[in-house]
Amino acid sequence: MEYRLGNAKKIKAKGELPKALECPKCHKEVIFSLFSNGETRLNPETIIKSGTVYFLICPECASAFTMDSSLAKSIKKDDTVLWKSDILELEAFKLDAE
């Protein structure tokens, strides 16, 4: 199975989450590392759609997850509350049907 974490050439480290959360795969309490990558897509309605993909890596089992981009952008703020439910499974990559 293939997962796509953006299509830009450079992955940017965004730091670590401010508190430990349980990894959905290995079930250990860990401090996840946060990364971002750009994603640009062409589509008939909007011509070019560009954005940022945020993803998390578990330091214990190396599993990758994602989270909502608005939440990921606010991580550096001290008042950001994170829950285990904020960690989302990656969606399998599928080519668009033509």
C-alpha positions in Angstrom: 0.0 0.0 0.0 1.3 3.5 -0.9 0.8 6.7 1.1 1.6 10.1 -0.3 2.7 12.9 2.1 2.7 15.8 -0.3 4.6 16.1 -3.6 7.2 18.8 -2.9 10.9 17.8 -2.9 11.6 19.2 0.6 10.1 17.9 3.9 10.3 20.5 6.7 10.7 19.5 10.3 8.2 21.5 12.4 9.4 20.4 15.9 7.7 18.1 18.3 4.2 18.0 19.9 4.1 19.8 23.2 2.9 16.8 25.1 3.1 13.0 24.9 0.2 11.1 23.3 -0.5 7.4 22.9 0.6 6.1 19.5 -2.4 4.3 17.8 0.0 1.6 16.5 2.4 0.7 19.3 0.2 2.1 22.1 3.2 3.8 23.9 3.1 7.3 25.2 5.5 9.3 23.0 6.2 12.8 21.9 5.5 12.8 18.1 7.7 14.7 15.7 5.8 17.0 13.3 6.7 17.5 9.6 5.2 19.3 6.7 5.4 19.0 2.9 3.8 21.0 0.1 1.2 19.6 -2.2 0.1 21.0 -5.5 -2.6 19.4 -7.7 -4.1 20.3 -11.0 -7.8 19.8 -11.4 -10.4 21.0 -13.9 -12.4 23.2 -11.6 -9.7 25.3 -9.8 -6.8 24.8 -12.2 -4.2 24.6 -9.4 -4.8 23.6 -5.8 -1.9 24.1 -3.4 -1.6 23.5 0.3 0.5 22.0 3.0 0.3 18.4 4.3 1.2 17.9 7.9 2.3 14.5 9.3 3.5 12.9 12.5 6.1 10.2 13.1 6.2 8.0 16.1 9.7 7.8 17.5 9.1 4.2 18.8 7.6 2.4 15.9 8.1 4.8 13.0 4.5 4.8 12.1 3.2 7.9 10.2 0.0 9.7 10.9 -1.6 13.0 9.9 -3.6 15.7 11.6 -5.8 18.6 10.6 -3.8 21.4 9.1 -5.4 24.2 11.2 -4.5 22.2 14.4 -1.0 21.6 13.1 -0.4 25.3 12.5 -1.5 26.2 16.0 0.8 23.6 17.7 3.4 26.1 18.8 0.9 28.0 20.9 0.9 27.1 24.6 -2.9 26.9 24.8 -3.3 24.2 22.1 -5.0 21.2 23.6 -4.2 17.9 21.9 -6.1 14.7 22.2 -5.4 11.1 21.0 -8.3 11.6 18.5 -6.4 14.5 16.8 -4.0 11.9 15.4 -5.5 10.6 12.2 -4.7 7.5 10.1 -3.1 8.2 6.6 -5.4 7.5 3.7 -4.0 5.1 1.1 -2.9 6.8 -2.1 -5.0 6.1 -5.2 -4.6 7.5 -8.7 -7.6 9.5 -9.8 -9.8 7.7 -12.3 -9.6 9.2 -15.7 
